[in-house]
Amino acid sequence: MTRDSRYDDETGLYFVSDVEFINTGRNMEVDIDHTYGRLWKSYNTLRSFPYGNRNCYTLKASQGKNKNYLIRASFFYGNYDGLNTIPQFDLYVGVHFWATISLDIKEGLFYDLIYTPPEDFIYVCLVKTGSSTPFISTLELKPLNGSIYNSSDGALHLRRRMDAGFFSNTYISVADDPYDRLWRGVPANFQQDWGSLNTSQSMDSTFIDRYELPPSVLKTVAFPLNSTIPLNYYYRNMGSSNTGLVRVYWHFAEIQKLGSNESREFTISIPGKYQSETISPKYLQPLTIVSPVITLINGSGIVFHITKTKRSKLPPILNAFEIYEVVDLSALPTDQNDVNALMNIKTNYTVPASWQGDPCLPEVPLDGLECSNNDHNSPRITSLNLSCNGLVGDIPRSLSALTALTY
């Protein structure tokens, strides 16, 4: 997109050009013959990064540091480079590995991360890992309610977010979701065992739903067609999970007005990992149940069962759920004094356009830098080469703050 471009996408989202957030890369357009007739407008263009091992966006954290944000990075290849070869590369938030991007040639993908930045800005970096060129189609940052999706174990990388009462193997953007969460429908392999109900009634407006779930999602529920068995779900595509840790959020609301002789109560279980207390959702009042952090073994998937109790007259229900992988945030950023010194140099002098993100991480230092690095201490800048940047005048005083420079 050009500097002043703005438009409303078919998703209902408002996009602006990314030129204020990154200084590197090239704007490219996808090949119209590879859009397969079902492309969101935001996927028509992308930014490609043919130069440099890493390229980073700098996003301002509008709520400030130590607040929750939803970061969404979207990718659609569309044979923009004419090579008809899907690139593979890594995605980082700050110095922390987020995901390896590997796409289907016909489909776009998005990656959601719930992240609490320790500073007032957020770096999102694309890192080259082989011979192919990294790229990105869209990047979104949304502030979240501070009381939801809290995780002291790490950031939360979305693996599945499903509207359980919507039977369609597609993702949908719903206008009544204040956080623009994308919800997937139920794929065909579950539709043979699940039934669906919906209501036209509005949710109870006097009840505060901290997760602010969209009413259109809460107004539909899934239930097991065979009332004698649980509502079963399995997700086996965990792939190369970087921690093997997951957390599940189940969302419920009773949408049927139960009679005096009717009851609905159930439990949730993850075999060998988690067993909930008895759950009995109230009429038109959202309820979210959050699992503890679950440890998976060797990238195995996750299975859960929602089972009615013996005294329940009605089968269990499920309105929606989310599965998140816990992202390790233990990597140490560059020493803060070194970062401050480098920022002063960047502010006052012409430096390489690629100077965005952490000076030493991820993977490789910024152009012209060398760093010391070990697993126990923050990296330090040990060498700084500005000889090819046309600098004139006095030596910047900021250099004296780089106390780890060697000669």
N, C-alpha and C positions, 0 to 999 in steps of 0.2 A: 504494500500500500504506500501511496505517496504521503508526504509529511502531513497534509491537511485532510487526509481521507477519514471519513466517518460513515458508518452505515449501520442499519439494523439488520442483523442476520436473520435467517429463517428460524433460528432458535429463540428469537426475541432478545438477544443480547446486543449490547451497544459496543462496537469495537472502534479503536483508534489506531493510527499508525504506531509502529514500535520504534520510530527513529529517535525518540527522546530517551529511550531506555538502553540502547546499544549502539556502538560505533563501528561495528564490523559486520561483514556478511553482505550478501547480494539479494535483492528482491527478485523473485522468479515467479512465473505462472505455470500452473500444471497444464499438461497436454489434455485438451478437451476430449480427445478420443479415449482417454483413460479415466474419465469421471464416472462412467457407467450409468449416467442419467440420474443419479441420486446423491448429488453432492451439496453439502451445506456451502453457502456462499463464502464463509470464512476459510474454506479449504481450497478456494480457487488460486490463492497466492501463498507464498511461503518465503522464508529467509533461509538461504543456503550459506554455509560457512566453508568455502574451499581452502581457506588459509588459516593456519594456526591449529595447534592441538586442542585448545579449548577456547570457547567464546562464551561470554557471560552477559546476561541481562542484569541490570541493577534496578530493582523495584523499591519504591518508597513504601514503607509499612505505615499506612495511613492512621492506624490506631496506636502506633508506636511499638516499641519492643515488648516482648513477654506477653503478647496477645496472640490469640489463635487466628490463623488465616487459612483459607482454602486456595491452594495454587493448582491451576489446571494447565497442563501443557498438551497441545493437540498436534497430531501429525497425519498428513496425507501426502504420499509420495507423488502419485499421478504422473510418473515418468517425466517429471519436469526437466530432467537433464538429458533425455533421449537415450539413456543407457539401458533402460528397462531392467534395472538391477536394484533390488531393495537395499538401501543402506542399513548398516547396523552401527550403533554408537551408544554412548552412555549419557545419562541425564543425572545431574547433581543439583542439590540445593545447598548453597554455600560450599563447604568442603565435604559434604556428606553424600555418599552414593545413594541415588534414588531408584533408578531402574535402568536396565539395558533396553534400548528401543530397537525392536525388530518387528517389522510390519508385514501384513499381507498386502500384496500388490494392488488388490481391488478395494481395500477397506481403509478407512481412517481410524485412528485410535486416539483416545485421550487418557491422560494419566493425572489423577487427582491426588494431592498430598495435603494433609492438614498439618500445619507447621507453626511452631512458636519461635519466632526469631529472637536471638539474644541482643540484636542491635536494631536500629531504626530503619534498616534497609535489608533487602533480601536479594541474594545473588542466585540466579538460575543459570546453570552452565551446561553447555553441550560439549562433550569431550570425544575427540576422535580416538577410536580404538583399533582401527585397521586401515584399509586403503580407501574406504568409502567416505563420502562427505556428509557430515551432520547437517540437519536442517530442522526447522520448526514451522508449523502453520499458524498457530495462535498460542498466546500465553495470557492467562487470566489470573487476577489476584482479588480475592474477596474476603473482607473482614468478617469474622464469625462472632456470634454471641460467646462471651468468655466462659459461660458455664457448661458448654457442650463440647463433646469430643476431646475431653482433656486426657492427656496421656503423659505420665511421668516416665514412661519406659522408652519414649522416642516419638518421632513423627509417625503419622498414620497414612500409609499408602493404600488407596482404595483398590481392592481386588474384585469386588462385586457389590453393586447397589441395585436392588430389585424391588419393583412394585409387584408384589405377589399376586394381586388380583387382576393384573393386566396381562392378558394372554397374547403375547406377540414377541418374537425374538428380535426386537429392535430397541434402541435407546430413544427415550423421549425427553424433551425439555418442556417442563410444565410451567405455565405463566404464574402460577400461585406459589411457587417455591422462592422464598426470599433470598436463598443462597444459590439459586440457579443450579442445583444439583441435577445431574442427568440420571434418569431412572430407566433401568432395563426391564423389559417385560419378561414373562415366563416363557422359556423355550419349549419346543414341542415335546421333548422327552419327559417333561414334568406334567404337561397338560393332560396326559392320559390317566394320571392318578389324582390330579387336583381338580376341584371345582372352584367356581368363582361366584361371589355375590357382590352386589353394589347397592348403594343407597343414594337418594337425592337429598337426604337430610343434611343440614350443615352441622359441623362439629360444634360442641358446646363452647360458646364464646366466653363464658365465665371461667373456663378452665385454662390455665396457662401451660402451654406446651413449650418447654425449654428448647426443644429441637426444631420448633417451628416447621413441622412437617407439612407439606402441601396438602390441603384438603382433598384435592383430586386423587391423591395417592391413598389417603386414609379412608376414602369412601368406598374402596374396594377391598375385599378380603379373599384369601384362598382358604380352602378346607379340604381334607381328604375325602375323596368320593366314597371310599370304603370307611364307614364310620368306626369300624372295629380296629383300624390300624392307625398309627401316628401319621402326621404330616412330615414326610421325610425329605431332606434336601442334602445333596452332596455337591461339593465343589472341588474337583480334582486338579484343576489347572493352576496350581500354585507356582509351577515353573521354578525359576532360579530365585527363590525367596532368599533375601540376603541375611535374614536373621532366624527364620523358622518360627517366628512369633506372630500370632494373629489375635485380633479382638473382634467380636461380633456384636452388632447392635440390632436388636429385634424391635420392631415397632407394631403396636397393637391399638385398636379401638373397636369396641363392640358396635356394630352397625344395625343389629336387630334388637327390637324392643322385646325383651324376654318376658314371657308370662310367669305367673306365680309358681307354676309347676315346672318351669324350665330353668336350667342352670348351665353355665359354661365355665369350666375351669380346667387347667392343663399345666403341664410342666415342660421345660425345655431341657434337653440333655445333649451333650457332646460326649460320646462314649469314652469313658476312662479319663475325661478331662473336666467336665462341668455338669452340675445338676442344679437346676433352679428350684426355688420354692414354688408353691402353688400360685398360679397366675389366674386372675379373673377380671378381664378388662371391663370397665364401666361403659355404659351407653354413651357413645359419641365423645368420649374423653380419651385423648391420646395417652399412651403409656409406652415408655421405652425401657427395655431391659438390656443391660450391658454385661457382657461376659468378662471374666478376668482375662488376663493375657494367657493365651493357649500356646503351648509349645508343640510344634509339629516335628515329625521325625523324617529326615532325609527328603524334604520337599513334598511329603505326603499331603493330600488334600484334607478338607475338613467336612465332616458330616454332622448334621444335627437332626434331632427328632423332637417334634412337638406332640405330646401325648396327653390325651384327656385323662382325668382322674377317674377312679372307679365310681364316684358319686355324680360325675358330670352327666347331664342328660344330652348335651349337644357336643358335636365334634370340636376339636381345636381350630383356631383360626390364626391367620397371619396376614397383616396388612402389607408389611414391607420389611426389608432387612438390609444390612450393610456388613460387609466383611472387609476388614483392614489388616494389612501387614504392618507390623511395627518396624520402623526404619531406625537403624542404629545411628545415634548422633554423638558417638564417643570420639570421633576424629577431632583433633585439636586444630584450631585455626592458627594462622601466623600470629606471632607475638604482637599484642596491641600497640605497643610503642613503635614497632617497625611499621605497622599499618598506618598509624597516624603520620609518621614521618613521610611515608610514600604518598599519602594523600596530599600533604602540603606541597610536595614536589609536583604532583600532578596538577594541583590548582594553579601553580605559578609558572609552569614551564610546559613547553610542547613535548609530549611524551607519546609513545606508540598508542595507536587507537585500540589495541588489544588490552590495554591496561584496565581491565574491569574484573571484578571478583577478588577473591583472596590472592595476595601476592604469590604465595608458594604452593597453594593447593587449589583444586584437585589435580592430581597426577603430575603436572609439570608447572614450574614457576612461570610468571609473566616474562615476556620478551625482555632480555637484558638483565635478568636477575638470576642469581644462584642462591640456593637456600640449603641450610642444614636441616635435617629432618630425622627424628627418631620417634618411637612409639610412646614416649613418656613425657616429652616436653613439646611446647609449641614450636613450630619451625621458626628459624631466624633467617633474615636476609644477610648473606655473607658476601655477596658481590653485586655491584650495580654498574651497568655499562650504559651510559647515555651518549656515547661518542658519535653516534650516527643520527642524532636528532636535531642537529643544527643549533644547539644551545649557545648563547652568547651572554656575556656579563659575569657578574660575581658568582662564585660557588655558593649554592644555596645553603643557608644555615641548617636546614632540615637534615642535611647529610650527617651532621654531628650526632643526631638522635639514633642513627643506625649503628648502634654500638657493637654489633657482631660482624661488621665488615672486616674482611681480612685483606692483607696486602701481599 
